[in-house]
Amino acid sequence: MPALIHSGARINKIMFLVIAACFPGIFVSMFYFGWDFLIQLFLAILSGLLLEAFVLKLRKRLVLSTLFDGSTIITAILLCACIPPQAPLWIIVIGMSFAIVLAKQVYGGIGHNIFNPAMVGYAVLLIGFPQYVTQWEFIPLFTEFDGITGATPLDSMKNTIVGASIDYWPWISLAWLMGGLLLYFKRIITWHIPVSVLLGLLIPSTIAYIITQNPYYSPIFQLTHGAIVIGAFFIATDPVTAPVHKVNRLIFGFTIGLLTFIIRAAGAYPEGLAFAVLLMNICVPFLDQYIKPRTFGHRS
């Protein structure tokens, strides 16, 4: 999302449009992962709102007007999209604690945080509890399939694990893409960050695939698996933690995609999006300070 926030009313309108754009991803995730996804989402929203209310009380700030601006709900949705729904319920509470308290309220609340809250929560869980956040169980609703537990296809193919579960990730990615396109056509986001993130992953994965012929590096596989689509349209476009100028958004997004591929290919974790986003969040002040539109002879 571009930095188009001018008033409380506009914040609320944008936030709830983003929530609406999340519905396709929520519905498809519920179909593939069962009611556990909705239970986890409800707990994430509830714990996030309670934590935010508690901190706001401590800071002697207005509670209700801030609590229901929609930002905590979006954080909960994005974090749940990255966490297996069958993970212990305390996992999502810990993740929301770090997202709301450490990544958001410690910096002063919405509009002041330098890191994406959902990615802070996810990174903490991935580092601290990898055994709980890398195993997904496929429990489809309205079908006769039994549940199948296993690593994500990214992790399975990277480590050549035999017997990976049904490949549901392309359909989940497509659902989030539909929501992302809604944000674009509603002018909540511009094309710069999503396209550059996807290109940042597509170009190196294509080169690696041509050289190695390893199916893990297939650009189609890389683009349709993991959190890259939701990251490109919903996470990297966070107006608070993304650059202001168009040129900087292109640099920001492309580097996120590139770092995601590097971490996927060479790192210990199957998914690198969270770390890529957080690393580039650190660089945003530098980009906006030292790389300005006039350097390139045009206006942002």
GIHURA-V345647 format. One record per pair of residues at least 24 apart in sequence whose C-alpha atoms are under 7 Angstrom apart, sorted by the first residue. I is the first residue (numbers start at 1). GAP is how many residues later the second one is. D is the distance in Angstrom with one decimal. If there is no record, write none. Layout:
I_GAP_D ; I_GAP_D
This chain:
1_187_5.4 ; 1_188_4.0 ; 1_189_6.8 ; 1_236_4.6 ; 1_237_5.3 ; 1_238_4.9 ; 2_186_6.9 ; 2_187_5.6 ; 2_188_6.8 ; 2_235_7.0 ; 2_237_5.0 ; 3_236_4.8 ; 3_237_6.9 ; 3_241_6.7 ; 12_57_5.2 ; 12_58_6.5 ; 14_174_6.9 ; 15_55_5.3 ; 15_56_6.3 ; 16_54_6.2 ; 18_165_6.8 ; 19_55_6.2 ; 21_158_4.3 ; 21_159_6.7 ; 21_161_6.3 ; 21_162_6.6 ; 22_154_6.9 ; 22_157_5.8 ; 24_151_5.1 ; 24_152_6.4 ; 24_155_6.3 ; 25_147_6.3 ; 25_150_4.9 ; 25_151_4.9 ; 28_144_6.1 ; 28_147_6.7 ; 29_143_6.6 ; 31_109_5.4 ; 31_110_5.1 ; 32_106_6.0 ; 32_107_5.8 ; 32_108_4.3 ; 32_109_6.5 ; 33_52_6.8 ; 33_104_6.8 ; 33_105_5.4 ; 33_106_4.8 ; 33_107_5.6 ; 34_105_5.4 ; 34_106_5.6 ; 34_107_5.5 ; 36_49_5.4 ; 36_50_6.3 ; 37_48_4.8 ; 40_40_7.0 ; 40_45_6.1 ; 40_49_6.8 ; 41_35_6.7 ; 41_36_6.5 ; 41_39_6.1 ; 44_32_5.3 ; 44_48_6.0 ; 44_49_6.4 ; 44_52_6.5 ; 45_27_7.0 ; 45_28_5.6 ; 45_31_5.4 ; 47_46_6.3 ; 48_24_6.2 ; 48_48_5.7 ; 48_52_6.5 ; 51_46_6.9 ; 52_48_6.4 ; 75_42_6.6 ; 75_43_5.2 ; 78_40_6.2 ; 79_39_5.2 ; 79_43_6.4 ; 83_50_5.5 ; 84_49_5.8 ; 84_51_6.6 ; 84_52_5.1 ; 86_51_6.7 ; 87_45_5.6 ; 87_46_6.8 ; 95_26_4.3 ; 95_27_6.2 ; 95_30_6.3 ; 96_25_6.1 ; 111_129_5.5 ; 114_127_5.4 ; 114_167_6.4 ; 115_126_6.0 ; 115_163_6.1 ; 115_166_5.7 ; 116_125_6.3 ; 116_162_7.0 ; 119_155_5.1 ; 123_151_6.1 ; 123_152_6.8 ; 154_71_6.7 ; 154_72_6.7 ; 154_116_5.9 ; 155_115_5.0 ; 157_59_6.0 ; 158_58_6.3 ; 169_55_6.6 ; 169_56_5.4 ; 170_54_4.8 ; 170_55_6.1 ; 173_51_5.8 ; 173_52_7.0 ; 173_56_5.9 ; 176_53_6.6 ; 176_54_5.8 ; 177_52_6.3 ; 180_53_5.1 ; 180_54_6.8 ; 189_48_6.9 ; 192_54_6.8 ; 192_57_6.0 ; 192_58_5.5 ; 193_39_6.7 ; 193_43_6.9 ; 193_44_6.3 ; 193_56_5.5 ; 193_57_5.7 ; 193_60_4.7 ; 194_38_4.4 ; 194_39_5.3 ; 194_59_6.8 ; 196_54_5.5 ; 196_57_4.9 ; 196_58_4.5 ; 197_35_5.7 ; 197_56_4.3 ; 197_57_4.7 ; 197_59_5.9 ; 197_60_4.4 ; 198_34_6.8 ; 198_59_6.1 ; 199_55_6.4 ; 199_58_6.9 ; 200_54_4.2 ; 200_55_6.2 ; 200_56_6.9 ; 200_57_4.0 ; 200_58_4.6 ; 201_56_4.4 ; 201_57_5.2 ; 201_59_6.9 ; 201_60_5.7 ; 226_45_6.6 ; 227_46_6.8 ; 228_45_6.7 ; 231_42_7.0 ; 236_41_6.5 ; 241_40_5.8 ; 242_39_6.8 ; 242_42_6.4 ; 243_41_5.5 ; 243_45_6.2 ; 244_44_6.7 ; 245_48_6.9 ; 245_55_5.4 ; 246_54_5.6 ; 247_46_6.8 ; 248_39_6.1 ; 248_40_7.0 ; 248_43_7.0 ; 252_28_6.5 ; 256_24_6.7
